Amino acid sequence: MNHLVFLLLLSSVCFFTMSEVVDNNFSKCKEFFLNNAPPDFTAPAGVSVVPICQCLWDDKGQPIYLYATLYSTTWKIPVYSAYVYKPSKSIGRCDTWYIEPQLDVHSTTEQCMRSKGHENNIGTNQALNSDYKNSGYDKGHLYPVLHTNNHLSMLATSTLTNAAPQKSNFNQKAWLRHEEAVNEDLKSCDVAYVVTGVVPDTNLRINKRVTVSKYYWRATCCLKGGQYTGKGYYGPDEQDKLQELTIEELNKKLQEFYKVKSPISIFPAQISLKLNRKRERPS
């Protein structure tokens, strides 16, 4: 069966999702970052991270890149996923979940993500669907289905490298309302970039393997009429709600949350300054 037939099948079934482990600077998918620049983030000591370009094949056997993820094989959850926001459409949801064989089987010739299969050692460096069974946590998307505008992007979000254990109450209430509000906030932008991440609770794991999220965070950058605006968010707070702040405030919060000495910059420094000046605080 050729790649064209595979893509035709995608229009009606949940079947074929892929991603590619790439070099340390996301060279194959920089277009999902503002000014082609990934966040300035240095992982805490002893924490291994792997950049992934999330992709599908086209009818000529070439990858279609859909977003980018920095994944921690230590925590077995993503650090962040980055995507270009496009006004969402009503897309049917498919929750068939996939894994990345290259994270565990370094000798594999497969370059892309797929269903788990029966290989040995799968799960050594990544979460599996079975880890979430009876855990009491949702698989919380970083790049959410609600922010996709086509069937392929929707499929590509349902990968375990784009999810972390998230409290069900927060995921289904405050975080969902936030994702809906982001749709309203960004739909009129000429172009918008989004980076969504997870701060781990390093003392809490499901199935004694996969680190649970302590906070989810999101940074948005909207370019409209030549002007940049940006907003930062994180939650849950002590009231299980979401906090809104400037990009620079979020950068500082994340440095504190991740307990790292090196400053964190989600967007390029020269743009972050504009975002902090332009952002209007809610009344």
Rosetta blueprint (number, residue, H / E / L):
1 M L
2 N L
3 H H
4 L H
5 V H
6 F H
7 L H
8 L H
9 L H
10 L H
11 S L
12 S L
13 V L
14 C L
15 F L
16 F L
17 T L
18 M E
19 S E
20 E E
21 V E
22 V L
23 D L
24 N L
25 N L
26 F L
27 S L
28 K L
29 C L
30 K H
31 E H
32 F H
33 F L
34 L H
35 N H
36 N H
37 A L
38 P L
39 P L
40 D E
41 F L
42 T L
43 A L
44 P L
45 A L
46 G L
47 V L
48 S L
49 V E
50 V E
51 P E
52 I E
53 C E
54 Q E
55 C E
56 L E
57 W E
58 D L
59 D L
60 K L
61 G L
62 Q L
63 P E
64 I E
65 Y E
66 L E
67 Y E
68 A E
69 T E
70 L E
71 Y E
72 S E
73 T L
74 T L
75 W L
76 K L
77 I E
78 P E
79 V E
80 Y E
81 S E
82 A E
83 Y E
84 V E
85 Y E
86 K L
87 P L
88 S L
89 K L
90 S L
91 I L
92 G L
93 R L
94 C L
95 D L
96 T L
97 W L
98 Y E
99 I E
100 E L
101 P H
102 Q H
103 L H
104 D L
105 V L
106 H L
107 S L
108 T L
109 T L
110 E L
111 Q L
112 C L
113 M L
114 R E
115 S L
116 K L
117 G L
118 H L
119 E L
120 N L
121 N L
122 I L
123 G L
124 T L
125 N L
126 Q L
127 A L
128 L L
129 N H
130 S H
131 D H
132 Y H
133 K L
134 N L
135 S L
136 G L
137 Y E
138 D E
139 K E
140 G E
141 H E
142 L L
143 Y L
144 P L
145 V H
146 L H
147 H H
148 T L
149 N L
150 N L
151 H H
152 L H
153 S H
154 M H
155 L H
156 A H
157 T H
158 S L
159 T E
160 L H
161 T H
162 N H
163 A E
164 A E
165 P E
166 Q E
167 K E
168 S H
169 N H
170 F H
171 N H
172 Q H
173 K L
174 A H
175 W H
176 L H
177 R H
178 H H
179 E H
180 E H
181 A H
182 V H
183 N H
184 E H
185 D H
186 L H
187 K L
188 S L
189 C L
190 D L
191 V E
192 A E
193 Y E
194 V E
195 V E
196 T E
197 G E
198 V E
199 V E
200 P E
201 D E
202 T E
203 N E
204 L E
205 R E
206 I E
207 N L
208 K L
209 R L
210 V E
211 T E
212 V E
213 S E
214 K E
215 Y E
216 Y E
217 W E
218 R E
219 A E
220 T E
221 C E
222 C E
223 L E
224 K E
225 G L
226 G L
227 Q E
228 Y E
229 T E
230 G E
231 K E
232 G E
233 Y E
234 Y E
235 G E
236 P L
237 D L
238 E L
239 Q L
240 D L
241 K L
242 L L
243 Q E
244 E E
245 L E
246 T L
247 I H
248 E H
249 E H
250 L H
251 N H
252 K H
253 K H
254 L H
255 Q H
256 E H
257 F H
258 Y H
259 K L
260 V L
261 K L
262 S L
263 P L
264 I L
265 S E
266 I L
267 F L
268 P L
269 A H
270 Q H
271 I H
272 S H
273 L H
274 K H
275 L H
276 N H
277 R H
278 K H
279 R L
280 E L
281 R L
282 P L
283 S L
